[in-house]
Amino acid sequence: MLKVFNLPDLGEGLTESELLSWKVAVGDTVKVNDVLADVETAKAVVELSSPFDGTIAELHGESGTVVQVGAPIVSFDLPGAEPGKTDNTAVPDAGSSSLPDGRVPTLVGYGAAVEGAGRPARRARAGRPAAPDPVPAAQPSGSPSSIPAPAGATATLTAERPRSTPPVRKLARDLGVDIALLTGSGAGGVVTREDVTAAADDARPASGSPSGTDTLTEAAAGGVRTLGGRPRTEEEPIRSVRKATAAAMTSSAFTAPHVTEFLTVDVTESMELLQEVRQRRDFRELKLTPLTLVARAACLALERTPELNARWDGDGGRIIRQNYVNLGIAAATPRGLMVPNLKDAQAADLRSLAIRLAELTAVAREGKLTPEQLSGGTFTLTNVGVFGVDAGTPIINPGEAGILAIGQVRRMPWEYRDEIALRQVMTLSLSFDHRLVDGEQGSRFLADVGAVLARPGMALALF
């Protein structure tokens, strides 16, 4: 019997995942928990494990395909089952690929779905009504003619674009082919490179025809150099991390009333302390940076101003103060902006913070962060100084009360002991949610962080 495995919710309320690579092929025998594929969600790259013992009968999708939660991804041939029958349940004993309220069951081990979280309606795959008669797309005045589909293919416009991989979509853009008009010849109707090149060949006019000049050729003929020699315009789908970042930042910016305060601090003593500590035997192998000191200072300051570590619960009509610090660290990774967090950072000393920060940033750059590392943050640091920037107005991570931006350390003239001296100076930028934090509280927190960095020895007296 064939058993269809539908893509489960791999996080908390996620609606889709991108298939990065298959780890199995049709005909392979697998056991429960064997890795089937690597898939990328908005939160992390996740190994998709097999829920069955059996043989791979069909792979529903190619690398680069975006798969909706609840859509078929693998079909299994289960041993000892009656041949010729197909069971479309998503997981063992699930009974159905959806729950009575329409939600998709979450596969055990991948994280619980948010209760009541809405999902966009999935496209029907069975019993889909016939597509309407083809309607020619309206052409803007002066725009180049549409490129027809390959000979013999019917260019039918439907609500769902043909499936294809990112390299094929890029090839189509480069050749000026509208991939939505193509009928894919690959497995499951996937548009292939051959489909795209055939469409481009069919659209190419006879030699000498002036209409054969595309935009790239026109630009070259006019001597106009584009940025990096690339096509004048390029497109990419909004998906994965970029989609999640856009949604989170938009929600935060238009939900939490942001206030940003700035403080410029003489951190010469902190930089001297770092140099001294690096010489200690137990710190020599560690990466000790200004971020480490700021992380420690922020945890100390949050003890005196717990409002910066609180959460606004508008639905419940309450403010939740969290007496622990899950310190978020904004990280620029190959996948985009990620904000993993250090759990219970308030309990870590300077050495422990240095070790954990190095481990967390390394995992982030490798793209191996887990959903657990990316959730549950209470306060965030963003180190814009590594890019040579002094200050900014950071947007608060959703669900948190504040975020602290760390500027670069500059050598500049500064008043020191009633004289002008060349000192090492840093600017701190604190954004906070004015629903939770008053100006006095935000100012006190920022001043406390600055005091620790200006005179790190005073931390023993202040905290």
C-alpha positions as CSV (number, residue, x, y, z in Angstrom):
1,M,0.0,0.0,0.0
2,L,1.2,3.5,-0.8
3,K,1.4,5.9,2.1
4,V,1.5,9.6,1.3
5,F,3.5,11.8,3.8
6,N,2.3,15.4,3.8
7,L,4.6,18.1,4.8
8,P,4.1,18.8,8.6
9,D,4.3,22.1,10.4
10,L,8.1,22.2,11.2
11,G,7.8,25.1,13.6
12,E,5.2,27.3,15.2
13,G,2.5,28.1,12.7
14,L,4.7,28.1,9.6
15,T,2.8,27.7,6.4
16,E,5.5,26.6,3.9
17,S,9.1,25.3,3.5
18,E,11.6,25.3,0.7
19,L,12.9,21.9,-0.3
20,L,16.7,22.3,-0.4
21,S,18.0,18.8,-1.2
22,W,16.8,15.2,-1.2
23,K,18.8,12.7,0.9
24,V,16.9,9.7,-0.6
25,A,15.9,8.5,-4.0
26,V,13.0,6.5,-5.4
27,G,13.5,2.8,-4.5
28,D,15.5,3.5,-1.3
29,T,14.5,1.6,1.8
30,V,14.2,3.8,4.9
31,K,13.4,3.4,8.6
32,V,11.6,5.7,11.0
33,N,13.7,8.9,11.7
34,D,16.0,8.4,8.7
35,V,16.6,11.8,7.1
36,L,14.6,12.3,3.9
37,A,15.5,15.8,2.9
38,D,16.8,19.2,4.1
39,V,14.1,21.8,4.1
40,E,14.3,25.5,4.9
41,T,11.6,27.2,6.9
42,A,11.4,30.9,7.9
43,K,13.2,30.0,11.1
44,A,15.9,27.4,10.3
45,V,17.2,24.6,8.0
46,V,15.6,21.4,9.3
47,E,16.2,17.8,8.5
48,L,12.9,16.2,7.5
49,S,12.8,12.7,9.0
50,S,10.8,9.7,7.9
51,P,7.7,8.8,9.9
52,F,7.6,5.3,8.4
53,D,9.5,2.1,7.7
54,G,9.2,1.4,4.0
55,T,10.4,2.1,0.4
56,I,10.4,5.4,-1.3
57,A,7.8,5.2,-4.0
58,E,7.7,8.9,-5.2
59,L,9.3,12.2,-4.4
60,H,6.8,15.1,-4.8
61,G,9.0,18.0,-5.8
62,E,12.5,19.0,-6.9
63,S,15.2,20.9,-5.0
64,G,14.2,24.6,-4.9
65,T,10.5,23.9,-4.8
66,V,8.4,25.7,-2.1
67,V,6.0,23.2,-0.5
68,Q,2.9,24.2,1.4
69,V,2.3,22.7,4.8
70,G,-0.2,19.8,4.3
71,A,0.9,19.2,0.7
72,P,2.3,15.7,-0.3
73,I,6.1,15.5,-0.2
74,V,6.9,11.8,-0.2
75,S,5.0,8.6,-1.0
76,F,6.0,5.4,0.7
77,D,5.5,1.7,-0.2
78,L,4.9,0.1,3.2
79,P,5.8,-3.5,3.7
80,G,3.1,-6.0,4.5
81,A,0.3,-3.7,3.2
82,E,-2.2,-4.6,0.6
83,P,-0.8,-3.6,-2.8
84,G,-2.5,-1.2,-5.1
85,K,-4.1,0.9,-2.3
86,T,-3.1,4.4,-1.4
87,D,-3.5,6.0,2.1
88,N,-3.1,9.7,2.1
89,T,-2.7,10.2,5.9
90,A,0.1,12.5,6.8
91,V,1.5,10.6,9.8
92,P,0.9,7.3,11.4
93,D,-2.4,7.0,13.2
94,A,-3.3,10.5,12.2
95,G,-6.3,9.2,10.3
96,S,-6.5,12.3,8.1
97,S,-4.3,14.9,6.6
98,S,-6.2,17.6,8.5
99,L,-7.9,18.0,11.9
100,P,-11.6,18.7,12.3
101,D,-11.0,22.4,12.5
102,G,-9.0,22.4,9.3
103,R,-5.5,22.6,10.9
104,V,-2.7,20.4,9.7
105,P,-1.3,18.0,12.4
106,T,2.2,18.7,13.5
107,L,4.6,15.8,13.2
108,V,5.9,14.8,16.7
109,G,9.4,16.2,17.2
110,Y,9.1,19.2,14.9
111,G,7.5,21.6,17.4
112,A,3.9,22.4,18.3
113,A,1.7,24.6,16.1
114,V,0.4,27.8,17.7
115,E,-3.1,27.0,18.9
116,G,-5.7,28.7,16.7
117,A,-3.0,30.1,14.4
118,G,-4.6,30.7,11.0
119,R,-3.2,29.5,7.8
120,P,-4.0,30.5,4.3
121,A,-6.3,28.1,2.5
122,R,-4.3,25.5,0.6
123,R,-5.0,24.9,-3.0
124,A,-7.2,21.9,-3.8
125,R,-5.3,19.1,-5.5
126,A,-8.1,16.7,-6.2
127,G,-11.3,17.6,-7.9
128,R,-9.9,20.9,-9.0
129,P,-12.4,22.7,-11.3
130,A,-11.4,22.9,-15.0
131,A,-9.3,26.0,-15.8
132,P,-11.1,28.8,-17.7
133,D,-10.4,29.4,-21.3
134,P,-7.1,31.1,-21.9
135,V,-7.3,34.9,-21.7
136,P,-4.5,36.8,-23.3
137,A,-2.6,39.1,-20.9
138,A,-2.9,42.8,-21.5
139,Q,0.3,44.3,-22.8
140,P,1.4,47.8,-21.5
141,S,2.0,50.3,-24.2
142,G,5.5,50.0,-25.6
143,S,6.3,46.7,-23.8
144,P,8.0,43.9,-25.6
145,S,5.8,41.1,-27.0
146,S,5.1,38.1,-24.9
147,I,7.2,35.1,-25.7
148,P,5.0,32.1,-26.6
149,A,5.1,28.7,-25.1
150,P,6.9,25.9,-26.9
151,A,5.2,24.5,-30.0
152,G,2.3,22.2,-29.1
153,A,2.0,23.5,-25.6
154,T,-1.2,25.4,-24.5
155,A,-0.4,28.5,-22.5
156,T,-3.2,28.4,-20.0
157,L,-3.3,31.1,-17.3
158,T,-4.3,29.6,-13.9
159,A,-4.3,30.8,-10.4
160,E,-1.2,28.7,-9.7
161,R,2.2,29.4,-11.4
162,P,4.0,26.4,-12.9
163,R,6.5,24.8,-10.5
164,S,10.2,25.3,-11.2
165,T,13.5,25.6,-9.5
166,P,15.3,28.9,-8.8
167,P,18.0,28.3,-11.5
168,V,15.3,27.7,-14.1
169,R,13.4,30.8,-13.0
170,K,16.6,32.8,-13.3
171,L,17.3,31.4,-16.7
172,A,13.7,32.4,-17.7
173,R,14.3,36.0,-16.5
174,D,17.6,36.2,-18.3
175,L,16.0,35.0,-21.6
176,G,12.9,37.2,-21.2
177,V,10.6,34.2,-21.0
178,D,7.4,34.5,-19.0
179,I,7.5,31.2,-17.1
180,A,3.8,31.5,-16.1
181,L,2.9,30.8,-19.8
182,L,4.8,27.6,-20.0
183,T,3.6,24.0,-19.6
184,G,6.2,22.0,-17.8
185,S,7.4,18.8,-19.3
186,G,9.1,17.6,-16.1
187,A,7.8,15.2,-13.5
188,G,4.5,16.6,-12.0
189,G,4.4,19.4,-14.5
190,V,7.7,21.0,-13.4
191,V,9.1,23.5,-15.9
192,T,12.6,22.5,-16.9
193,R,15.6,24.3,-18.5
194,E,14.7,22.7,-21.8
195,D,11.2,24.1,-21.6
196,V,12.6,27.6,-21.1
197,T,15.2,27.4,-23.8
198,A,12.7,26.0,-26.3
199,A,10.3,28.9,-25.6
200,A,13.2,31.4,-26.1
201,D,14.1,29.7,-29.4
202,D,10.5,29.7,-30.6
203,A,10.3,33.4,-29.8
204,R,13.5,34.4,-31.5
205,P,12.8,36.1,-34.9
206,A,14.6,35.4,-38.1
207,S,18.1,36.9,-38.5
208,G,18.1,40.6,-39.3
209,S,14.7,41.2,-37.7
210,P,14.8,44.4,-35.6
211,S,12.2,43.0,-33.1
212,G,14.7,40.4,-31.9
213,T,16.7,42.9,-29.9
214,D,16.1,42.3,-26.2
215,T,16.6,44.8,-23.4
216,L,20.1,43.5,-22.6
217,T,21.2,44.0,-26.2
218,E,19.7,47.5,-26.3
219,A,21.5,48.5,-23.2
220,A,24.8,47.2,-24.6
221,A,24.3,49.0,-27.9
222,G,23.6,52.2,-26.0
223,G,26.8,51.8,-24.0
224,V,24.9,51.9,-20.7
225,R,26.7,49.9,-18.0
226,T,24.6,48.3,-15.4
227,L,25.6,47.6,-11.8
228,G,28.0,44.7,-11.9
229,G,27.1,44.0,-15.5
230,R,23.9,42.4,-14.5
231,P,20.5,42.6,-16.2
232,R,18.8,45.9,-15.7
233,T,16.2,44.4,-13.5
234,E,16.1,41.1,-11.6
235,E,13.5,39.4,-9.5
236,E,13.5,36.8,-6.8
237,P,10.6,35.3,-4.8
238,I,9.9,36.6,-1.4
239,R,10.2,33.6,0.8
240,S,11.7,32.0,3.9
241,V,13.8,34.3,6.1
242,R,13.1,37.4,4.1
243,K,9.3,36.9,4.3
244,A,9.5,36.2,8.0
245,T,11.7,39.2,8.7
246,A,9.4,41.5,6.7
247,A,6.3,40.3,8.5
248,A,8.0,40.6,12.0
249,M,9.5,44.0,11.4
250,T,6.3,45.4,9.9
251,S,4.2,44.0,12.8
252,S,6.6,45.5,15.4
253,A,7.0,48.9,13.8
254,F,3.3,49.4,13.5
255,T,2.2,47.8,16.8
256,A,4.8,48.9,19.4
257,P,5.3,52.7,19.7
258,H,9.1,53.0,19.4
259,V,11.2,55.5,21.2
260,T,15.0,55.6,20.6
261,E,17.6,57.1,22.9
262,F,21.3,57.5,22.3
263,L,24.3,57.6,24.6
264,T,27.9,58.1,23.7
265,V,30.3,56.5,26.2
266,D,34.1,56.6,26.8
267,V,34.9,52.9,26.8
268,T,38.7,53.2,27.0
269,E,38.7,51.5,30.4
270,S,36.6,48.6,29.0
271,M,38.9,48.2,26.1
272,E,41.9,48.1,28.4
273,L,40.1,45.5,30.6
274,L,39.5,43.3,27.5
275,Q,43.2,43.5,26.7
276,E,44.1,42.5,30.2
277,V,41.6,39.7,30.5
278,R,42.7,38.2,27.2
279,Q,46.1,37.6,28.7
280,R,44.6,35.3,31.4
281,R,45.2,31.6,30.8
282,D,41.5,30.8,31.0
283,F,40.6,33.4,28.4
284,R,43.5,33.0,25.9
285,E,41.6,30.7,23.6
286,L,38.3,32.7,23.7
287,K,37.0,35.3,21.4
288,L,36.5,38.3,23.7
289,T,35.0,41.3,22.0
290,P,33.2,44.5,23.0
291,L,29.9,42.6,22.4
292,T,30.8,40.3,25.2
293,L,31.1,43.2,27.6
294,V,27.9,44.9,26.4
295,A,26.0,41.6,26.8
296,R,27.2,41.4,30.4
297,A,26.4,45.0,31.1
298,A,22.9,44.7,29.6
299,C,22.2,41.7,31.9
300,L,23.3,43.7,34.9
301,A,21.2,46.7,33.9
302,L,18.1,44.6,33.3
303,E,18.1,43.6,37.0
304,R,17.6,47.3,37.9
305,T,15.1,48.0,35.1
306,P,13.0,44.9,34.6
307,E,10.5,46.8,32.4
308,L,13.0,46.4,29.5
309,N,12.7,42.6,29.9
310,A,8.9,42.5,30.0
311,R,6.3,41.4,27.5
312,W,3.0,43.2,26.5
313,D,0.0,40.9,26.4
314,G,-2.8,43.0,24.9
315,D,-5.2,40.1,24.6
316,G,-4.9,39.2,28.2
317,G,-4.8,42.8,29.4
318,R,-1.5,42.3,31.3
319,I,2.2,42.9,31.4
320,I,4.4,39.9,31.9
321,R,7.7,40.5,33.6
322,Q,10.2,37.8,32.9
323,N,12.8,37.4,35.6
324,Y,15.3,35.7,33.3
325,V,17.1,37.0,30.3
326,N,17.1,35.2,27.0
327,L,19.5,37.5,25.2
328,G,18.9,37.8,21.5
329,I,21.9,38.4,19.2
330,A,21.0,39.8,15.8
331,A,23.2,38.0,13.3
332,A,23.8,38.6,9.6
333,T,23.9,35.1,8.1
334,P,24.0,33.7,4.5
335,R,20.2,33.0,4.9
336,G,19.5,36.6,6.0
337,L,18.9,38.3,9.4
338,M,18.5,35.8,12.3
339,V,18.1,36.5,16.0
340,P,19.0,33.5,18.0
341,N,19.2,33.9,21.8
342,L,21.3,32.9,24.7
343,K,19.0,31.2,27.3
344,D,19.4,32.4,30.9
345,A,22.1,34.9,30.0
346,Q,21.7,36.6,33.4
347,A,23.3,33.6,35.1
348,A,26.4,33.6,32.8
349,D,29.7,35.2,33.8
350,L,32.0,36.9,31.3
351,R,33.9,33.7,30.3
352,S,30.7,31.7,29.9
353,L,29.1,34.6,27.8
354,A,32.2,34.6,25.5
355,I,32.0,30.9,24.9
356,R,28.3,30.8,24.3
357,L,28.3,33.9,22.0
358,A,31.1,32.3,19.9
359,E,29.2,29.0,19.6
360,L,25.9,30.7,18.8
361,T,27.3,32.9,16.1
362,A,29.2,30.0,14.5
363,V,26.0,27.9,14.4
364,A,24.1,30.9,12.9
365,R,26.7,31.4,10.1
366,E,26.5,27.7,9.3
367,G,22.7,27.9,8.9
368,K,22.1,25.2,11.6
369,L,20.1,27.2,14.1
370,T,17.2,25.3,15.6
371,P,13.7,26.7,16.1
372,E,14.3,26.6,19.9
373,Q,17.4,28.9,19.5
374,L,15.3,31.3,17.5
375,S,12.4,31.6,19.9
376,G,11.7,32.8,23.4
377,G,14.0,35.9,23.4
378,T,13.4,38.6,26.0
379,F,15.8,41.4,25.0
380,T,18.1,41.8,21.9
381,L,21.5,43.2,21.1
382,T,22.4,44.2,17.5
383,N,26.1,45.0,16.8
384,V,26.1,47.5,14.0
385,G,29.7,48.5,14.9
386,V,31.1,45.6,13.0
387,F,30.0,47.3,9.8
388,G,31.7,50.6,10.7
389,V,28.4,52.2,11.8
390,D,28.1,54.5,14.9
391,A,24.4,54.4,15.7
392,G,20.9,53.5,14.4
393,T,17.3,53.2,15.3
394,P,16.8,49.5,15.6
395,I,13.3,47.9,15.4
396,I,12.3,45.9,18.4
397,N,12.0,42.1,18.0
398,P,8.3,41.2,18.2
399,G,7.3,40.1,21.7
400,E,10.1,42.0,23.4
401,A,10.3,45.5,25.1
402,G,13.7,46.7,23.8
403,I,16.7,46.4,21.6
404,L,20.2,47.9,22.1
405,A,22.4,48.8,19.1
406,I,26.1,48.8,19.6
407,G,28.2,51.2,17.5
408,Q,31.8,50.9,16.5
409,V,34.6,51.9,18.9
410,R,36.2,55.1,17.6
411,R,39.4,56.9,18.7
412,M,38.4,60.6,19.0
413,P,39.1,63.7,21.1
414,W,37.2,63.5,24.4
415,E,37.1,65.4,27.7
416,Y,39.1,63.4,30.2
417,R,40.0,64.7,33.7
418,D,39.4,68.3,32.6
419,E,41.6,68.0,29.5
420,I,41.1,66.9,25.9
421,A,42.5,63.5,25.2
422,L,42.3,60.9,22.5
423,R,39.9,58.3,23.9
424,Q,38.0,55.2,22.7
425,V,34.4,56.1,22.3
426,M,31.2,54.1,21.5
427,T,27.6,55.1,20.8
428,L,24.7,53.0,22.2
429,S,21.2,53.3,20.7
430,L,18.3,51.9,22.7
431,S,14.8,51.4,21.1
432,F,12.0,50.6,23.6
433,D,8.3,49.9,23.5
434,H,6.7,53.0,25.1
435,R,3.6,50.9,26.1
436,L,5.9,49.1,28.5
437,V,8.7,51.4,29.2
438,D,8.6,55.1,30.3
439,G,11.3,57.5,29.3
440,E,12.8,57.5,32.8
441,Q,13.1,53.8,32.8
442,G,14.6,53.6,29.4
443,S,17.1,56.4,30.3
444,R,18.1,54.7,33.5
445,F,18.8,51.4,31.7
446,L,20.9,53.1,29.1
447,A,22.8,55.1,31.7
448,D,23.5,51.9,33.7
449,V,24.9,50.1,30.6
450,G,27.0,53.2,29.9
451,A,28.3,53.4,33.4
452,V,29.5,49.7,33.4
453,L,31.3,50.3,30.1
454,A,32.8,53.6,31.1
455,R,34.1,52.3,34.4
456,P,33.8,48.5,34.5
457,G,35.2,48.3,38.0
458,M,32.2,50.3,39.3
459,A,29.9,47.4,38.4
460,L,30.9,45.8,41.8
461,A,29.5,48.9,43.5
462,L,26.4,49.5,41.4
463,F,25.0,46.0,41.0
